Amino acid sequence: MIITKTDIPGLFIIEPKFYEDERGYFCEIYKKDIFEQSGLKSDFIQDNQSKSLYGVIRGLHYQLAPFSQTKLIRVLYGEIFDVVVDIRKNSPTFSKWYGIKLSSENKKQLYIPKGFAHGFSVLSDYAEIMYKCDSLYNPESEAGINYNDKKLNINWQIHSEKAIVSTKDKVLPDIDNAKMNFIYGKI
């Protein structure tokens, strides 16, 4: 397993080793001891899976502390452009976003620590996404940032006329007006 740091502190790309032969493949998606050796200490307790059509943009979502979640994102089928925004006050990369193509072909995963807003756009005909969380979903702590925030200026890699966005996501506040209670170095 290759674990690579990004330019944003705490955000990592995970590349599992795949063993392939004429029957198919085998890989270890998550191995606690390897993650911990790299400083990634998460006790994942919930797995989620979603399916979305081409052009869907989901996000930018997060849960407020103390119910915030660390996530490990992977694509089972298709391709997505996965995006995170650093919302940890006092972080050297506060309000910066990072995007990466995750797909069933490249088999990369993204490790997202607490204190980040998360979203993705679907680039293939459809995509199935699976992700681990280290905290249970808590609807009362749900928060988000508008996917189309002008200050963030995220390129979702989808033509705007093809974008499919929920009504709920369209009315989320911009980053300057969003609820957030994360402080860099304290989560």
C-alpha positions as protocol buffer text, in pm:
chain_id: "A"
residue {
  index: 1
  type: MET
  ca { x: 0 y: 0 z: 0 }
}
residue {
  index: 2
  type: ILE
  ca { x: 140 y: 339 z: -98 }
}
residue {
  index: 3
  type: ILE
  ca { x: 33 y: 634 z: 119 }
}
residue {
  index: 4
  type: THR
  ca { x: 114 y: 975 z: -29 }
}
residue {
  index: 5
  type: LYS
  ca { x: 82 y: 1315 z: 140 }
}
residue {
  index: 6
  type: THR
  ca { x: -85 y: 1597 z: -50 }
}
residue {
  index: 7
  type: ASP
  ca { x: -9 y: 1968 z: -25 }
}
residue {
  index: 8
  type: ILE
  ca { x: -285 y: 1999 z: 235 }
}
residue {
  index: 9
  type: PRO
  ca { x: -183 y: 1878 z: 584 }
}
residue {
  index: 10
  type: GLY
  ca { x: -369 y: 1564 z: 691 }
}
residue {
  index: 11
  type: LEU
  ca { x: -501 y: 1478 z: 342 }
}
residue {
  index: 12
  type: PHE
  ca { x: -358 y: 1159 z: 186 }
}
residue {
  index: 13
  type: ILE
  ca { x: -387 y: 954 z: -133 }
}
residue {
  index: 14
  type: ILE
  ca { x: -397 y: 580 z: -72 }
}
residue {
  index: 15
  type: GLU
  ca { x: -294 y: 334 z: -344 }
}
residue {
  index: 16
  type: PRO
  ca { x: -360 y: -28 z: -250 }
}
residue {
  index: 17
  type: LYS
  ca { x: -150 y: -306 z: -405 }
}
residue {
  index: 18
  type: PHE
  ca { x: -356 y: -512 z: -645 }
}
residue {
  index: 19
  type: TYR
  ca { x: -265 y: -873 z: -717 }
}
residue {
  index: 20
  type: GLU
  ca { x: -407 y: -967 z: -1056 }
}
residue {
  index: 21
  type: ASP
  ca { x: -417 y: -1286 z: -1258 }
}
residue {
  index: 22
  type: GLU
  ca { x: -648 y: -1456 z: -1507 }
}
residue {
  index: 23
  type: ARG
  ca { x: -916 y: -1497 z: -1235 }
}
residue {
  index: 24
  type: GLY
  ca { x: -937 y: -1127 z: -1147 }
}
residue {
  index: 25
  type: TYR
  ca { x: -770 y: -941 z: -861 }
}
residue {
  index: 26
  type: PHE
  ca { x: -729 y: -919 z: -483 }
}
residue {
  index: 27
  type: CYS
  ca { x: -629 y: -623 z: -269 }
}
residue {
  index: 28
  type: GLU
  ca { x: -633 y: -492 z: 85 }
}
residue {
  index: 29
  type: ILE
  ca { x: -830 y: -167 z: 90 }
}
residue {
  index: 30
  type: TYR
  ca { x: -765 y: -81 z: 453 }
}
residue {
  index: 31
  type: LYS
  ca { x: -517 y: -222 z: 702 }
}
residue {
  index: 32
  type: LYS
  ca { x: -517 y: -49 z: 1038 }
}
residue {
  index: 33
  type: ASP
  ca { x: -150 y: -112 z: 1125 }
}
residue {
  index: 34
  type: ILE
  ca { x: -22 y: 28 z: 793 }
}
residue {
  index: 35
  type: PHE
  ca { x: -243 y: 336 z: 828 }
}
residue {
  index: 36
  type: GLU
  ca { x: -128 y: 393 z: 1186 }
}
residue {
  index: 37
  type: GLN
  ca { x: 241 y: 360 z: 1086 }
}
residue {
  index: 38
  type: SER
  ca { x: 175 y: 651 z: 848 }
}
residue {
  index: 39
  type: GLY
  ca { x: 10 y: 857 z: 1124 }
}
residue {
  index: 40
  type: LEU
  ca { x: -348 y: 790 z: 1006 }
}
residue {
  index: 41
  type: LYS
  ca { x: -528 y: 686 z: 1323 }
}
residue {
  index: 42
  type: SER
  ca { x: -895 y: 622 z: 1255 }
}
residue {
  index: 43
  type: ASP
  ca { x: -1129 y: 363 z: 1392 }
}
residue {
  index: 44
  type: PHE
  ca { x: -1375 y: 324 z: 1107 }
}
residue {
  index: 45
  type: ILE
  ca { x: -1722 y: 224 z: 1230 }
}
residue {
  index: 46
  type: GLN
  ca { x: -1957 y: 290 z: 938 }
}
residue {
  index: 47
  type: ASP
  ca { x: -1942 y: 211 z: 565 }
}
residue {
  index: 48
  type: ASN
  ca { x: -2158 y: 399 z: 313 }
}
residue {
  index: 49
  type: GLN
  ca { x: -2221 y: 336 z: -55 }
}
residue {
  index: 50
  type: SER
  ca { x: -2385 y: 556 z: -317 }
}
residue {
  index: 51
  type: LYS
  ca { x: -2463 y: 540 z: -687 }
}
residue {
  index: 52
  type: SER
  ca { x: -2490 y: 854 z: -899 }
}
residue {
  index: 53
  type: LEU
  ca { x: -2540 y: 929 z: -1268 }
}
residue {
  index: 54
  type: TYR
  ca { x: -2314 y: 1131 z: -1499 }
}
residue {
  index: 55
  type: GLY
  ca { x: -2319 y: 1500 z: -1415 }
}
residue {
  index: 56
  type: VAL
  ca { x: -2427 y: 1460 z: -1052 }
}
residue {
  index: 57
  type: ILE
  ca { x: -2245 y: 1692 z: -812 }
}
residue {
  index: 58
  type: ARG
  ca { x: -2280 y: 1605 z: -444 }
}
residue {
  index: 59
  type: GLY
  ca { x: -2147 y: 1834 z: -177 }
}
residue {
  index: 60
  type: LEU
  ca { x: -1982 y: 2007 z: -20 }
}
residue {
  index: 61
  type: HIS
  ca { x: -2083 y: 1825 z: 300 }
}
residue {
  index: 62
  type: TYR
  ca { x: -1949 y: 1770 z: 650 }
}
residue {
  index: 63
  type: GLN
  ca { x: -2063 y: 1716 z: 1008 }
}
residue {
  index: 64
  type: LEU
  ca { x: -1982 y: 1966 z: 1280 }
}
residue {
  index: 65
  type: ALA
  ca { x: -1768 y: 1859 z: 1578 }
}
residue {
  index: 66
  type: PRO
  ca { x: -1806 y: 1659 z: 1794 }
}
residue {
  index: 67
  type: PHE
  ca { x: -1975 y: 1444 z: 1528 }
}
residue {
  index: 68
  type: SER
  ca { x: -1724 y: 1518 z: 1250 }
}
residue {
  index: 69
  type: GLN
  ca { x: -1604 y: 1229 z: 1037 }
}
residue {
  index: 70
  type: THR
  ca { x: -1277 y: 1108 z: 893 }
}
residue {
  index: 71
  type: LYS
  ca { x: -1351 y: 935 z: 561 }
}
residue {
  index: 72
  type: LEU
  ca { x: -1176 y: 692 z: 329 }
}
residue {
  index: 73
  type: ILE
  ca { x: -1327 y: 729 z: -21 }
}
residue {
  index: 74
  type: ARG
  ca { x: -1303 y: 474 z: -304 }
}
residue {
  index: 75
  type: VAL
  ca { x: -1482 y: 416 z: -634 }
}
residue {
  index: 76
  type: LEU
  ca { x: -1625 y: 71 z: -705 }
}
residue {
  index: 77
  type: TYR
  ca { x: -1742 y: 154 z: -1057 }
}
residue {
  index: 78
  type: GLY
  ca { x: -1684 y: 451 z: -1286 }
}
residue {
  index: 79
  type: GLU
  ca { x: -1496 y: 775 z: -1230 }
}
residue {
  index: 80
  type: ILE
  ca { x: -1547 y: 1078 z: -1008 }
}
residue {
  index: 81
  type: PHE
  ca { x: -1371 y: 1406 z: -945 }
}
residue {
  index: 82
  type: ASP
  ca { x: -1341 y: 1406 z: -567 }
}
residue {
  index: 83
  type: VAL
  ca { x: -1306 y: 1745 z: -396 }
}
residue {
  index: 84
  type: VAL
  ca { x: -1226 y: 1850 z: -41 }
}
residue {
  index: 85
  type: VAL
  ca { x: -1205 y: 2197 z: 112 }
}
residue {
  index: 86
  type: ASP
  ca { x: -998 y: 2268 z: 422 }
}
residue {
  index: 87
  type: ILE
  ca { x: -1231 y: 2432 z: 677 }
}
residue {
  index: 88
  type: ARG
  ca { x: -1000 y: 2416 z: 979 }
}
residue {
  index: 89
  type: LYS
  ca { x: -960 y: 2767 z: 1119 }
}
residue {
  index: 90
  type: ASN
  ca { x: -592 y: 2869 z: 1153 }
}
residue {
  index: 91
  type: SER
  ca { x: -486 y: 2605 z: 898 }
}
residue {
  index: 92
  type: PRO
  ca { x: -218 y: 2723 z: 655 }
}
residue {
  index: 93
  type: THR
  ca { x: -447 y: 2592 z: 379 }
}
residue {
  index: 94
  type: PHE
  ca { x: -781 y: 2718 z: 514 }
}
residue {
  index: 95
  type: SER
  ca { x: -1039 y: 2751 z: 233 }
}
residue {
  index: 96
  type: LYS
  ca { x: -810 y: 2581 z: -19 }
}
residue {
  index: 97
  type: TRP
  ca { x: -957 y: 2295 z: -218 }
}
residue {
  index: 98
  type: TYR
  ca { x: -799 y: 1980 z: -351 }
}
residue {
  index: 99
  type: GLY
  ca { x: -938 y: 1763 z: -629 }
}
residue {
  index: 100
  type: ILE
  ca { x: -842 y: 1421 z: -760 }
}
residue {
  index: 101
  type: LYS
  ca { x: -988 y: 1176 z: -1008 }
}
residue {
  index: 102
  type: LEU
  ca { x: -1078 y: 851 z: -836 }
}
residue {
  index: 103
  type: SER
  ca { x: -1192 y: 559 z: -1047 }
}
residue {
  index: 104
  type: SER
  ca { x: -1242 y: 186 z: -1056 }
}
residue {
  index: 105
  type: GLU
  ca { x: -954 y: 184 z: -1306 }
}
residue {
  index: 106
  type: ASN
  ca { x: -689 y: 379 z: -1109 }
}
residue {
  index: 107
  type: LYS
  ca { x: -808 y: 224 z: -778 }
}
residue {
  index: 108
  type: LYS
  ca { x: -687 y: 526 z: -577 }
}
residue {
  index: 109
  type: GLN
  ca { x: -852 y: 622 z: -249 }
}
residue {
  index: 110
  type: LEU
  ca { x: -864 y: 953 z: -64 }
}
residue {
  index: 111
  type: TYR
  ca { x: -819 y: 975 z: 313 }
}
residue {
  index: 112
  type: ILE
  ca { x: -1004 y: 1283 z: 438 }
}
residue {
  index: 113
  type: PRO
  ca { x: -952 y: 1385 z: 802 }
}
residue {
  index: 114
  type: LYS
  ca { x: -1198 y: 1575 z: 1017 }
}
residue {
  index: 115
  type: GLY
  ca { x: -1223 y: 1943 z: 932 }
}
residue {
  index: 116
  type: PHE
  ca { x: -1282 y: 1913 z: 558 }
}
residue {
  index: 117
  type: ALA
  ca { x: -1592 y: 1966 z: 345 }
}
residue {
  index: 118
  type: HIS
  ca { x: -1631 y: 1689 z: 87 }
}
residue {
  index: 119
  type: GLY
  ca { x: -1801 y: 1655 z: -249 }
}
residue {
  index: 120
  type: PHE
  ca { x: -1766 y: 1490 z: -587 }
}
residue {
  index: 121
  type: SER
  ca { x: -1885 y: 1506 z: -946 }
}
residue {
  index: 122
  type: VAL
  ca { x: -1952 y: 1200 z: -1161 }
}
residue {
  index: 123
  type: LEU
  ca { x: -1749 y: 1189 z: -1483 }
}
residue {
  index: 124
  type: SER
  ca { x: -1856 y: 845 z: -1613 }
}
residue {
  index: 125
  type: ASP
  ca { x: -2201 y: 720 z: -1719 }
}
residue {
  index: 126
  type: TYR
  ca { x: -2256 y: 642 z: -1351 }
}
residue {
  index: 127
  type: ALA
  ca { x: -2037 y: 580 z: -1049 }
}
residue {
  index: 128
  type: GLU
  ca { x: -2063 y: 373 z: -735 }
}
residue {
  index: 129
  type: ILE
  ca { x: -1873 y: 513 z: -440 }
}
residue {
  index: 130
  type: MET
  ca { x: -1796 y: 344 z: -110 }
}
residue {
  index: 131
  type: TYR
  ca { x: -1653 y: 518 z: 191 }
}
residue {
  index: 132
  type: LYS
  ca { x: -1561 y: 440 z: 547 }
}
residue {
  index: 133
  type: CYS
  ca { x: -1638 y: 680 z: 833 }
}
residue {
  index: 134
  type: ASP
  ca { x: -1498 y: 691 z: 1185 }
}
residue {
  index: 135
  type: SER
  ca { x: -1813 y: 845 z: 1334 }
}
residue {
  index: 136
  type: LEU
  ca { x: -2181 y: 766 z: 1289 }
}
residue {
  index: 137
  type: TYR
  ca { x: -2401 y: 992 z: 1080 }
}
residue {
  index: 138
  type: ASN
  ca { x: -2569 y: 1258 z: 1294 }
}
residue {
  index: 139
  type: PRO
  ca { x: -2836 y: 1459 z: 1106 }
}
residue {
  index: 140
  type: GLU
  ca { x: -2840 y: 1744 z: 1360 }
}
residue {
  index: 141
  type: SER
  ca { x: -2471 y: 1817 z: 1296 }
}
residue {
  index: 142
  type: GLU
  ca { x: -2502 y: 1819 z: 917 }
}
residue {
  index: 143
  type: ALA
  ca { x: -2352 y: 2125 z: 746 }
}
residue {
  index: 144
  type: GLY
  ca { x: -2220 y: 2226 z: 408 }
}
residue {
  index: 145
  type: ILE
  ca { x: -2085 y: 2482 z: 166 }
}
residue {
  index: 146
  type: ASN
  ca { x: -2234 y: 2570 z: -170 }
}
residue {
  index: 147
  type: TYR
  ca { x: -2070 y: 2368 z: -447 }
}
residue {
  index: 148
  type: ASN
  ca { x: -2072 y: 2678 z: -670 }
}
residue {
  index: 149
  type: ASP
  ca { x: -1910 y: 2920 z: -420 }
}
residue {
  index: 150
  type: LYS
  ca { x: -1740 y: 3193 z: -625 }
}
residue {
  index: 151
  type: LYS
  ca { x: -1461 y: 3235 z: -369 }
}
residue {
  index: 152
  type: LEU
  ca { x: -1366 y: 2867 z: -393 }
}
residue {
  index: 153
  type: ASN
  ca { x: -1405 y: 2861 z: -774 }
}
residue {
  index: 154
  type: ILE
  ca { x: -1401 y: 2479 z: -797 }
}
residue {
  index: 155
  type: ASN
  ca { x: -1378 y: 2330 z: -1145 }
}
residue {
  index: 156
  type: TRP
  ca { x: -1605 y: 2026 z: -1111 }
}
residue {
  index: 157
  type: GLN
  ca { x: -1503 y: 1909 z: -1458 }
}
residue {
  index: 158
  type: ILE
  ca { x: -1870 y: 1896 z: -1564 }
}
residue {
  index: 159
  type: HIS
  ca { x: -2026 y: 2146 z: -1804 }
}
residue {
  index: 160
  type: SER
  ca { x: -2268 y: 2361 z: -1600 }
}
residue {
  index: 161
  type: GLU
  ca { x: -2564 y: 2275 z: -1826 }
}
residue {
  index: 162
  type: LYS
  ca { x: -2505 y: 1902 z: -1757 }
}
residue {
  index: 163
  type: ALA
  ca { x: -2472 y: 1939 z: -1378 }
}
residue {
  index: 164
  type: ILE
  ca { x: -2733 y: 1764 z: -1163 }
}
residue {
  index: 165
  type: VAL
  ca { x: -2741 y: 1915 z: -814 }
}
residue {
  index: 166
  type: SER
  ca { x: -2996 y: 1859 z: -538 }
}
residue {
  index: 167
  type: THR
  ca { x: -3210 y: 2151 z: -424 }
}
residue {
  index: 168
  type: LYS
  ca { x: -3059 y: 2108 z: -77 }
}
residue {
  index: 169
  type: ASP
  ca { x: -2704 y: 2150 z: -212 }
}
residue {
  index: 170
  type: LYS
  ca { x: -2796 y: 2449 z: -429 }
}
residue {
  index: 171
  type: VAL
  ca { x: -2902 y: 2652 z: -125 }
}
residue {
  index: 172
  type: LEU
  ca { x: -2604 y: 2578 z: 101 }
}
residue {
  index: 173
  type: PRO
  ca { x: -2421 y: 2894 z: 216 }
}
residue {
  index: 174
  type: ASP
  ca { x: -2090 y: 3013 z: 77 }
}
residue {
  index: 175
  type: ILE
  ca { x: -1775 y: 2947 z: 278 }
}
residue {
  index: 176
  type: ASP
  ca { x: -1785 y: 3290 z: 444 }
}
residue {
  index: 177
  type: ASN
  ca { x: -2131 y: 3219 z: 588 }
}
residue {
  index: 178
  type: ALA
  ca { x: -2110 y: 2846 z: 655 }
}
residue {
  index: 179
  type: LYS
  ca { x: -2120 y: 2698 z: 1005 }
}
residue {
  index: 180
  type: MET
  ca { x: -1787 y: 2544 z: 1098 }
}
residue {
  index: 181
  type: ASN
  ca { x: -1622 y: 2470 z: 1429 }
}
residue {
  index: 182
  type: PHE
  ca { x: -1289 y: 2309 z: 1340 }
}
residue {
  index: 183
  type: ILE
  ca { x: -957 y: 2448 z: 1460 }
}
residue {
  index: 184
  type: TYR
  ca { x: -635 y: 2332 z: 1298 }
}
residue {
  index: 185
  type: GLY
  ca { x: -430 y: 2116 z: 1536 }
}
residue {
  index: 186
  type: LYS
  ca { x: -721 y: 2063 z: 1776 }
}
residue {
  index: 187
  type: ILE
  ca { x: -912 y: 1786 z: 1603 }
}
